[in-house]
Amino acid sequence: MGKLIAVVCLSVLLVPGVASANLLVNGDFEVSVDGDYSYGWENNDATQDAWNPDNQVATTDNPQSGSRALHNYNDGGMSQTVAVTAGQTYRLTGYAWVPAGTVANGWGSYIGVKFLRSNGTVSKKYTVDMKALTRNQYNLGDTGDIAAPDDAVSARIMFGTYANDPYEVPGESDYDNFNFDVAAVPEPASLLLLGSGLIGLVGFSRKK
């Protein structure tokens, strides 16, 4: 029986998930269009999910990986909107480098998702607070698996650094390697194969 349990556990671990692809354009800031490595991201919109475009630029100074990251010199943020399927489960990950120092106490850095209805209003919002994590290093922000509400038609991916006090200047921050995709789930064919194999193992165990 012990061997059977071990085989079952190994089989579950080996079940492949659905292949998924990043839904974001230029999530790693490596793609340039006319010299603009923030291509694909909105840096100034009416919703205030993207603001202060002059404070943000893709640079080679401090990438998490690859050759570039998005550097925020002050207070500012970017966003990108992608189509989603209602009821589908998604996941957002992204890296932020937040500086140490007392100047950072009055501001915040975050990554997040807003699921939007067809009229542009917010159905549900998820935010990961990056300010509370270890300073002076890249930290991974992860929403975990999040389901698109039944009335959602799109998702706005956001990141930024903001001041809570207009007289306190935010510290500089870096963002890199954003990924927003369908959360991995076992493939039906793989589950069927796994189930058939387990039934066979159980029958073999009983015969012994």
C-alpha positions as CSV (number, residue, x, y, z in Angstrom):
1,M,0.0,0.0,0.0
2,G,2.9,2.3,0.8
3,K,4.3,1.9,-2.7
4,L,0.9,2.6,-4.2
5,I,0.6,5.9,-2.3
6,A,4.0,6.9,-3.4
7,V,3.1,6.2,-7.1
8,V,-0.1,8.1,-6.7
9,C,1.7,11.2,-5.3
10,L,4.3,11.0,-8.1
11,S,1.6,10.7,-10.7
12,V,-0.1,13.9,-9.5
13,L,3.1,15.8,-9.5
14,L,3.8,14.8,-13.1
15,V,0.4,15.8,-14.5
16,P,1.1,18.7,-16.9
17,G,-0.8,21.9,-16.7
18,V,-2.4,23.8,-19.5
19,A,0.2,25.7,-21.6
20,S,-0.4,29.4,-21.0
21,A,1.1,32.6,-22.4
22,N,1.7,36.0,-21.1
23,L,-1.3,38.2,-22.1
24,L,0.7,41.4,-21.6
25,V,2.6,43.2,-24.4
26,N,6.2,43.9,-23.4
27,G,5.8,42.7,-19.8
28,D,9.6,42.7,-19.4
29,F,10.3,46.1,-21.1
30,E,12.7,44.5,-23.6
31,V,10.8,45.5,-26.7
32,S,11.4,48.9,-28.3
33,V,9.2,50.8,-30.8
34,D,11.0,53.9,-32.0
35,G,13.3,53.8,-29.0
36,D,10.5,53.5,-26.5
37,Y,11.0,50.4,-24.3
38,S,7.8,51.0,-22.4
39,Y,5.9,50.1,-25.5
40,G,2.5,48.4,-24.8
41,W,2.1,50.2,-21.5
42,E,-0.1,53.3,-20.9
43,N,1.6,56.0,-18.9
44,N,-1.1,58.7,-18.9
45,D,-4.8,58.0,-18.8
46,A,-8.0,59.5,-17.5
47,T,-8.6,56.7,-15.0
48,Q,-5.6,57.7,-12.9
49,D,-4.3,54.1,-13.1
50,A,-1.4,55.6,-15.1
51,W,0.1,59.0,-14.3
52,N,3.2,61.2,-14.5
53,P,4.7,59.8,-17.7
54,D,7.8,62.1,-17.4
55,N,8.8,60.3,-14.2
56,Q,9.1,56.8,-15.8
57,V,11.6,55.4,-18.3
58,A,12.9,51.9,-19.2
59,T,16.6,51.8,-18.4
60,T,19.5,49.3,-18.2
61,D,20.5,50.4,-14.7
62,N,18.8,47.8,-12.5
63,P,17.0,45.0,-14.3
64,Q,15.6,42.1,-12.4
65,S,16.6,39.9,-15.4
66,G,17.2,40.7,-19.0
67,S,18.7,44.0,-20.0
68,R,16.0,46.5,-18.9
69,A,13.5,47.5,-16.2
70,L,11.0,50.3,-15.8
71,H,12.5,53.0,-13.6
72,N,10.2,55.3,-11.7
73,Y,12.1,58.5,-10.7
74,N,9.3,59.8,-8.5
75,D,5.5,59.6,-8.2
76,G,4.0,57.7,-11.2
77,G,2.5,54.5,-12.6
78,M,1.6,52.6,-15.7
79,S,-1.2,50.3,-16.8
80,Q,-2.1,47.9,-19.6
81,T,-5.6,46.6,-20.4
82,V,-6.2,43.1,-21.9
83,A,-9.3,41.1,-22.7
84,V,-10.4,38.3,-20.3
85,T,-13.0,35.6,-20.2
86,A,-15.6,35.9,-17.4
87,G,-15.3,33.0,-14.9
88,Q,-11.7,32.2,-16.1
89,T,-9.0,32.1,-13.4
90,Y,-5.9,34.3,-13.9
91,R,-2.7,35.2,-12.1
92,L,-0.6,38.3,-12.1
93,T,3.1,38.3,-11.0
94,G,5.6,41.1,-11.2
95,Y,8.8,42.4,-9.6
96,A,9.4,45.6,-7.7
97,W,12.6,47.1,-6.2
98,V,11.7,49.4,-3.4
99,P,14.4,51.6,-1.8
100,A,15.2,51.8,2.0
101,G,15.1,54.9,4.0
102,T,12.8,57.1,6.1
103,V,11.6,58.9,3.0
104,A,9.8,55.8,2.0
105,N,7.5,55.8,5.0
106,G,4.9,58.1,3.5
107,W,4.4,56.5,0.1
108,G,3.5,53.1,-1.4
109,S,4.4,50.9,-4.3
110,Y,2.1,48.3,-5.6
111,I,1.1,46.0,-8.5
112,G,-2.6,45.1,-9.1
113,V,-5.5,44.1,-11.3
114,K,-8.8,45.7,-12.0
115,F,-11.4,43.5,-13.7
116,L,-13.6,45.8,-15.8
117,R,-17.2,45.6,-17.1
118,S,-18.1,46.5,-20.7
119,N,-18.9,50.1,-19.7
120,G,-15.5,50.5,-18.1
121,T,-16.5,50.4,-14.5
122,V,-14.6,48.3,-12.0
123,S,-16.1,44.9,-11.1
124,K,-13.3,43.7,-8.8
125,K,-9.9,44.9,-7.8
126,Y,-6.8,43.1,-6.5
127,T,-3.7,44.8,-5.1
128,V,-0.4,43.6,-3.9
129,D,1.4,46.0,-1.5
130,M,5.1,46.0,-2.4
131,K,6.1,48.7,0.2
132,A,5.9,46.2,3.1
133,L,8.4,43.8,1.6
134,T,12.2,43.7,2.0
135,R,13.8,46.9,0.8
136,N,16.8,47.4,-1.6
137,Q,16.1,44.2,-3.5
138,Y,13.7,42.9,-6.1
139,N,10.6,41.2,-4.5
140,L,8.0,39.2,-6.4
141,G,4.4,40.4,-6.2
142,D,1.9,37.7,-6.8
143,T,-1.9,38.0,-6.7
144,G,-2.3,34.2,-6.7
145,D,-5.2,32.7,-8.6
146,I,-8.0,35.3,-9.2
147,A,-11.2,34.6,-11.0
148,A,-12.6,37.1,-13.5
149,P,-16.1,38.1,-12.3
150,D,-19.1,37.0,-14.4
151,D,-19.5,40.6,-15.7
152,A,-15.8,41.2,-16.6
153,V,-14.7,41.7,-20.2
154,S,-11.2,43.0,-19.6
155,A,-8.5,43.4,-17.0
156,R,-6.4,46.5,-16.3
157,I,-2.9,45.5,-15.0
158,M,-1.4,48.3,-12.9
159,F,1.8,49.2,-11.1
160,G,3.1,52.4,-9.6
161,T,4.6,54.4,-6.8
162,Y,2.5,57.1,-5.1
163,A,2.9,59.7,-2.4
164,N,0.5,59.8,0.5
165,D,1.7,63.4,1.3
166,P,2.2,65.9,-1.5
167,Y,5.1,67.4,0.4
168,E,7.0,64.1,0.8
169,V,8.8,63.0,-2.3
170,P,8.6,59.2,-3.0
171,G,11.9,57.3,-3.4
172,E,12.9,55.9,-6.8
173,S,11.6,52.4,-7.6
174,D,12.1,49.8,-10.4
175,Y,9.6,47.3,-11.9
176,D,10.3,44.4,-14.1
177,N,9.0,41.1,-15.6
178,F,5.2,41.3,-15.4
179,N,3.2,38.2,-16.3
180,F,-0.6,38.0,-16.5
181,D,-2.0,34.7,-17.8
182,V,-4.5,32.0,-17.3
183,A,-3.8,30.1,-14.1
184,A,-2.4,26.6,-14.8
185,V,-4.9,23.8,-14.4
186,P,-4.5,20.1,-15.2
187,E,-5.4,19.1,-18.8
188,P,-8.6,16.9,-19.1
189,A,-6.7,14.3,-21.1
190,S,-4.0,14.1,-18.5
191,L,-6.5,13.7,-15.7
192,L,-8.2,10.9,-17.6
193,L,-4.9,9.2,-18.1
194,L,-4.0,9.6,-14.5
195,G,-7.4,8.3,-13.3
196,S,-7.1,5.2,-15.6
197,G,-3.6,4.5,-14.3
198,L,-4.7,4.8,-10.7
199,I,-7.7,2.4,-11.2
200,G,-5.3,-0.1,-12.7
201,L,-2.9,0.3,-9.8
202,V,-5.7,-0.3,-7.3
203,G,-6.8,-3.4,-9.1
204,F,-3.3,-4.7,-9.3
205,S,-2.8,-4.1,-5.5
206,R,-6.0,-6.0,-4.7
207,K,-4.9,-9.0,-6.8
208,K,-1.7,-9.2,-4.9
